[in-house]
Amino acid sequence: MSDQESRDLLMEVYAWQTRDAFIYMHSWQENMLVMWDNRSVLHKANGGYDGYDRLLHRTTIAEQVVA
């Protein structure tokens, strides 16, 4: 695949995955916990949590490889 063909394909995939049908907009409430799997979603913080603390923790779950 040429560089131009690969760029065109990537642009098509990016346009597909950001369609309105796939977008979830969250409405924050006090003491709320939200979790997502970064392997399966695109995440973009757009605000909407004014007046609330936004505390983030990252956890990685992986298979342990025994040598």
matplotlib code that plots the C-alpha trace (Angstrom):
import matplotlib.pyplot as plt

x = [0.0, 1.4, 1.8, -1.1, -3.3, -2.4, -3.1, -6.5, -7.4, -6.4, -8.5, -11.5, -11.1, -10.7, -13.9, -15.8, -14.8, -15.7, -19.3, -22.0, -23.5, -20.4, -20.1, -21.0, -21.2, -21.2, -23.1, -21.2, -22.8, -21.3, -19.4, -19.5, -17.0, -16.5, -14.3, -13.4, -11.0, -8.4, -7.9, -11.5, -12.4, -11.1, -11.2, -11.4, -12.2, -14.4, -15.1, -18.5, -17.1, -16.8, -17.1, -16.0, -12.6, -11.3, -9.1, -7.6, -6.0, -4.5, -4.5, -2.9, -4.1, -1.8, -0.9, 2.2, 4.8, 6.9, 10.4]
y = [0.0, 3.4, 6.2, 8.1, 5.0, 4.3, 7.9, 7.8, 4.6, 6.0, 9.1, 6.9, 4.9, 8.1, 9.6, 6.3, 6.0, 9.6, 9.4, 10.8, 7.3, 6.3, 9.3, 9.2, 12.5, 12.1, 14.3, 14.6, 14.4, 14.7, 11.6, 9.9, 7.3, 6.7, 4.0, 3.1, 0.8, 2.8, -0.3, 0.1, 3.7, 7.2, 9.5, 13.3, 15.4, 18.2, 19.6, 19.6, 18.8, 22.4, 22.6, 19.0, 17.5, 15.5, 12.9, 10.4, 7.0, 4.8, 1.0, -1.4, -5.0, -7.3, -11.0, -11.9, -13.5, -16.1, -16.6]
z = [0.0, -0.9, 1.6, 0.1, 0.2, 3.8, 4.8, 3.0, 4.8, 8.2, 7.5, 6.6, 9.9, 12.0, 10.4, 11.0, 14.7, 15.5, 14.1, 16.4, 16.7, 18.7, 20.9, 24.6, 26.5, 30.3, 32.7, 35.9, 39.3, 42.8, 44.0, 40.6, 39.4, 35.7, 34.3, 30.7, 28.9, 26.8, 24.6, 23.4, 23.4, 22.4, 25.4, 25.3, 28.4, 27.3, 30.7, 32.2, 35.7, 36.9, 40.6, 41.1, 41.7, 38.8, 40.2, 37.8, 38.5, 35.8, 36.3, 33.9, 33.7, 31.8, 31.6, 33.6, 31.4, 33.2, 31.8]

ax = plt.figure().add_subplot(projection="3d")
ax.plot(x, y, z, "-o")
ax.set_aspect("equal")
plt.show()
